[in-house]
Structures are given as C-alpha cells and as structure tokens.
Amino acid sequence: MLKTEAVSQYISQRSIKPFFLDEQSKYRTFGKKYKKAMEQSIWQEIGQLYQKFQELSISEAVDYEKYYLYSLITHSTAIEGSTLTEAEAQMLFDEGLTAKGKPLVYHLMNEDLKKAYELAKAEARNKTSVTPAFLRKLNAALMRTTGSVYNVMGGSFDSSKGEFRLCGVTAGIGGHSYMNYQKVPAKVDRLCAILQEKQSTSGTFREQYELSFNAHLNLATIHPWVDGNGRTARLLMNYIQFCRNLFPTKIFREDREEYILSLRRSQEEETNQPFLDFMASQLKKSLSLEIEKFNASQKKGFGFLF
C-alpha cells in the first residue's frame, strides 16, 4: 500500500467550508490594499505570459501536449514520494521500461495516474459534469493497481475502486484527524453541486483558473479517500482546466513544502487566499518555464558533427 498522501502530513481537521470566489475572504485590514495590488500584479503577468505562450504557438508543436502531460504526472507523483524523473517516466510510458533501482510502486503510481489523466482528457471533451460518481471514477483510475480492500469498524471498502473511506484518517503520525468519514458523502455532494453551478458560467480568465484552484483545495480538505486524495485533487483541478481549454497548471516537485503549507494555512485561517496565491505563482512559473524552454530551443544552433 502506498504511504499516506503527502498533503495528509499537514492538514488539520476542520469542518468543510467551501472557499469560493463569491465569499468574503477574511483579510486583515492592515495591508489589504497592498495585497490586492499584488494579486492584480501577478495576474497581469500571467495574462501577458499566456498571450506570449499563444503567440509563439508552443502547444502546436508535435507531441507537445503528450510530453507536457507526462511532466504533470511525474511532478504530481513526486509530491507523493515517487523518485522517477521525467526522463524515466517517459521511458516507462513510451517503451514500457522500468528505471533501474526504483521501487515498483512508483512505476505503478505513475502508470495509473497516466491512465487517469487520459480518462480526464476524454471526459473533458464531453464536458462531463463533476459528480460524486465521476470523482470516484477518477480516483479509481489512479488507485487501480495500488489500492486494496479495507475491513474496518465502519464496514468494508475497496480503495482500488474509488470507494470513499469508512474510517478515520490522520495527517501522519501524531497528526490531526480529518473530518469524520460519515460526513464525507454529504460534503462531496455539496462540492459537486457548487462546481456544477459554477461550471455553467464562463467567468473571467482569472475566475476560471481560481475555480479550478478552489476545487483542488476543497477536495483535498474533504479528503474522501484513504489514499490518492492529493493526486485526485490535482487531477480535478486540471480536469476543469481541460474543460475550459486552459493551459494546465503544474505543481512543481521542488515547491512541495510551499504547496503543503499553503493548504495548511488556508485550513487554519479558513480563507482560500494563501492557496490561491500559491497556485497563481505556480501558473506563472509553469508558463514562464515553457516559454523559456521554447526560446532556448529556437536559439540553439546547428553544426555538422564528423
């Protein structure tokens, strides 16, 4: 069985409260205008980078989407402990070759998440609504070969089938507990209802992205499964972006600690702003690096080698 999701190591128990755009954030009066200006500034930068990305037609390159998807997958599993590099994941996905000296479970984790992303992309073409059954389907895909059957006081459930947990879970050894499992179905129902309502409206560029970020935050907070919560939350975020034809946001493995802390802060302060700020920075970083790589490839010269 895989170790508990990385996000589980930090998030405290809270009753779920949806963190959506139409709710009043709990800002302190001091520094409010400055923070607002900073938020607007980063979104202006993101808008400029997005325009540049489109002008360069980066995503039109052969197999660009495939390899960017591989990168999304590799970074997502790395957040949960996988040590596979992007090159090793590519060899696994394209050639079926395993990385020497790396645990089998990391290969299975990456292969399953790849299948889950392929499922999400197919469902996005049909604009499939986010329902509890759909979320279970996504989780089942990424837990396909690493999940197992649990027999607990609340009954039996199979984590390889995306079934919601029937037991309590804690954030690591000595950590805080997540919400009672009996509350999970109702909270998931409510989250899906909110997402369905908000997905029916277009919204601004920023609002569309922040909808996907909020979905990520809320699903990670509810923590419906015994394992795979972080990967499913990131997949849900990207799914909403696929549906809107938005550039998919990557959370970088090297920013894992900051990612977890932003989730923790949003939980403790009961405001989505710390997480939204972090995710905006990751989107900016994702776009910047893709543009930098493209520009570097265009500048690289060619010389005959004999």
C-alpha positions, 0 to 999 in steps of 0.5 A: 500500500502506498504511504499516506498522501503527502498533503495528509502530513499537514492538514488539520481537521476542520469542518468543510467550508467551501472557499469560493470566489463569491465569499468574503475572504477574511483579510486583515485590514492592515495591508489589504490594499497592498495585497490586492495590488499584488494579486492584480500584479501577478495576474497581469503577468500571467495574462501577458505570459499566456498571450506570449505562450499563444503567440509563439504557438508552443502547444502546436508543436508535435507531441507537445501536449503528450510530453507536457502531460507526462511532466504533470504526472511525474511532478504530481507523483513526486509530491507523493514520494515517487523518485522517477524523473521525467526522463524515466517516466517517459521511458516507462510510458513510451517503451514500457521500461522500468528505471533501474533501482526504483521501487515498483510502486512508483512505476505503478503510481505513475502508470495509473495516474497516466491512465487517469489523466487520459480518462480526464482528457476524454471526459473533458471533451464531453464536458462531463459534469463533476459528480460524486460518481465521476470523482470516484471514477477518477480516483479509481483510475489512479488507485487501480493497481495500488489500492486494496480492500479495507475491513474496518469498524465502519464496514468494508471498502475497496480503495482500488475502486474509488470507494470513499473511506469508512474510517478515520484518517490522520495527517501522519503520525501524531497528526490531526484527524480529518473530518469524520468519514460519515460526513464525507458523502454529504460534503462531496455532494455539496462540492459537486453541486457548487462546481456544477453551478459554477461550471455553467458560467464562463467567468473571467480568465482569472475566475476560471483558473481560481475555480479550478484552484478552489476545487483542488483545495476543497477536495483535498480538505474533504479528503474522501479517500484513504489514499490518492486524495492529493493526486485526485485533487490535482487531477480535478483541478486540471480536469476543469482546466481541460474543460475550459481549454486552459493551459494546465497548471503544474505543481512543481516537485521542488515547491512541495513544502510551499504547496503543503503549507499553503493548504495548511494555512488556508485550513487554519485561517479558513480563507482560500487566499494563501492557496490561491496565491500559491497556485497563481505563482505556480501558473506563472512559473509553469508558463514562464518555464515553457516559454523559456524552454521554447526560446532556448530551443529556437536559439540553439544552433546547428553544426555538422558533427564528423 
